[in-house]
Amino acid sequence: MYRLAPALARLGLGLLAALPGAAGAADWRSASREPVGLAPDPAQVSEAMVQVYGARVVGAKGLFGVHTWVAVKPTAAPAWTVYEVIGWRLRWSDSTVVVRQGDPDARWFGSVPELYAQRRGAGVDALIGRIDAAARRYPWAGEYRLWPGPNSNTFTAWISRAVPELELDLPATAIGKDFTGTTVLGPAPSGHGLQLSLAGLLGLSVSRVDGVELNVLGLNFGLSPLGLKLPLVGRIGAYQPPRTLAATPAPETADAHAPANARAL
C-alpha cells in the first residue's frame, strides 16, 4: 500500500490538472482576501478564543477539497494569530508551516470560509499554548502533497489530535486529514475515538465527534452528530457555535499580550 501511494498520488494530481476551469495566476492574485464577519474584533472581545476554518481551494481542485486553518486570540490580545500550512512555500522555504497575524475569517483567494469549531472563555489560553506547541512539532513541515497528504488538512487534523478539546469534526472535503504517515492505528482526526488509516488512502474512523467515517482513496463517506459527510459536498449540516455572553471590551494593557510577527516554524 505504501509503495503504491506515490503512483496513485501522481495519477490523482494528473486528473485534477486535466479538469477544465482551473484558475490561472491572474485569478488567484486578484482574488479577494477580505474577512466575512465570522470572527469577533479583538478590540471588542477580551476573552481567549480559538476558531477553525475551511474554504474551497482555488480552481477546479476546489470541487473536491478545502484548505483549513486554525486561528487563536489569547486573553486581551489585540490581534488574531493564524496557523496554517501553505504548500507553495517549499519553493523558497524549508517549512510549509506559517504563523501570522491576520483576519481569521478572511476569504481564501475568493472562497468564503466556513467555521468548523470554536472555543472561547475560561481555559482557552491553555488550549492556545498546546496549539502552538503542536504546530511547532508538526512532523511533515518539510513536505507537501495535495493528495493523499500531508497538506493543510493534515496539519489541522494534527493540531486537533493534539488538542481534542476543540472537538473538531472536519468535513469529507478536508482531504488529507486522514493521512497519518506510517501510523496505522491511532485517534480519529478529532483526537477522540479510533482511526485505522493506510497512508491516508483507505481507512475507518469512529468517535463521538467524527461519527463513523469511511475513507476510500481520499473520498470520505460518513455520518456524525453534525450531519452526513459526502465527497464533493463535504457535509450536509453545519457547525453552530454555542451561544456566548456579550462582548467584553479589551483592557488598555492589551498590547503586552500581542503575539509574535508572522513567521515560519
Secondary structure as the mmCIF struct_conf table of DSSP 4:
data_model
#
loop_
_struct_conf.conf_type_id
_struct_conf.id
_struct_conf.beg_label_comp_id
_struct_conf.beg_label_asym_id
_struct_conf.beg_label_seq_id
_struct_conf.end_label_comp_id
_struct_conf.end_label_asym_id
_struct_conf.end_label_seq_id
TURN_TY1_P TURN_TY1_P1 TYR A 2 LEU A 4
HELX_RH_AL_P HELX_RH_AL_P1 ALA A 5 ALA A 18
BEND BEND1 LEU A 19 LEU A 19
TURN_TY1_P TURN_TY1_P2 PRO A 20 GLY A 21
HELX_RH_AL_P HELX_RH_AL_P2 ALA A 25 SER A 30
BEND BEND2 ALA A 31 ALA A 31
STRN STRN1 PRO A 35 PRO A 35
BEND BEND3 GLY A 37 GLY A 37
BEND BEND4 ALA A 39 ALA A 39
TURN_TY1_P TURN_TY1_P3 PRO A 42 GLN A 44
BEND BEND5 GLU A 47 GLU A 47
STRN STRN2 MET A 49 ARG A 56
HELX_LH_PP_P HELX_LH_PP_P1 VAL A 57 VAL A 57
BEND BEND6 VAL A 58 VAL A 58
HELX_RH_3T_P HELX_RH_3T_P1 GLY A 59 LEU A 63
TURN_TY1_P TURN_TY1_P4 PHE A 64 PHE A 64
STRN STRN3 VAL A 66 LYS A 73
TURN_TY1_P TURN_TY1_P5 THR A 75 ALA A 76
BEND BEND7 PRO A 78 ALA A 79
STRN STRN4 THR A 81 VAL A 85
HELX_RH_3T_P HELX_RH_3T_P2 GLY A 87 ARG A 91
TURN_TY1_P TURN_TY1_P6 TRP A 92 TRP A 92
BEND BEND8 ASP A 94 ASP A 94
STRN STRN5 VAL A 97 GLN A 101
BEND BEND9 GLY A 102 GLY A 102
TURN_TY1_P TURN_TY1_P7 PRO A 104 ASP A 105
STRN STRN6 ALA A 106 ALA A 106
STRN STRN7 TRP A 108 TRP A 108
TURN_TY1_P TURN_TY1_P8 PHE A 109 GLY A 110
STRN STRN8 SER A 111 SER A 111
HELX_LH_PP_P HELX_LH_PP_P2 VAL A 112 PRO A 113
STRN STRN9 GLU A 114 ARG A 120
BEND BEND10 GLY A 121 GLY A 121
TURN_TY1_P TURN_TY1_P9 ALA A 122 GLY A 123
HELX_RH_AL_P HELX_RH_AL_P3 VAL A 124 ARG A 136
TURN_TY1_P TURN_TY1_P10 ARG A 137 ARG A 137
TURN_TY1_P TURN_TY1_P11 PRO A 139 GLY A 142
BEND BEND11 LEU A 146 ASN A 151
HELX_RH_AL_P HELX_RH_AL_P4 SER A 152 ALA A 162
HELX_RH_3T_P HELX_RH_3T_P3 PRO A 164 LEU A 166
TURN_TY1_P TURN_TY1_P12 ALA A 172 THR A 173
TURN_TY1_P TURN_TY1_P13 ILE A 175 ASP A 178
TURN_TY1_P TURN_TY1_P14 GLY A 181 THR A 182
STRN STRN10 LEU A 185 GLY A 186
TURN_TY1_P TURN_TY1_P15 PRO A 189 SER A 190
BEND BEND12 GLY A 191 GLY A 193
STRN STRN11 LEU A 194 LEU A 198
TURN_TY1_P TURN_TY1_P16 ALA A 199 LEU A 201
STRN STRN12 LEU A 202 SER A 207
TURN_TY1_P TURN_TY1_P17 ARG A 208 ASP A 210
STRN STRN13 GLY A 211 VAL A 216
TURN_TY1_P TURN_TY1_P18 LEU A 217 GLY A 218
STRN STRN14 LEU A 219 SER A 224
TURN_TY1_P TURN_TY1_P19 PRO A 225 LEU A 226
STRN STRN15 GLY A 227 LEU A 230
TURN_TY1_P TURN_TY1_P20 PRO A 231 VAL A 233
STRN STRN16 GLY A 234 ILE A 236
BEND BEND13 GLY A 237 GLY A 237
HELX_LH_PP_P HELX_LH_PP_P3 PRO A 241 ARG A 243
HELX_LH_PP_P HELX_LH_PP_P4 LEU A 245 ALA A 247
HELX_LH_PP_P HELX_LH_PP_P5 PRO A 249 PRO A 251
HELX_RH_3T_P HELX_RH_3T_P4 GLU A 252 HIS A 257
HELX_LH_PP_P HELX_LH_PP_P6 ALA A 258 ASN A 261
BEND BEND14 ALA A 262 ALA A 262
STRN STRN17 ARG A 263 ALA A 264
#
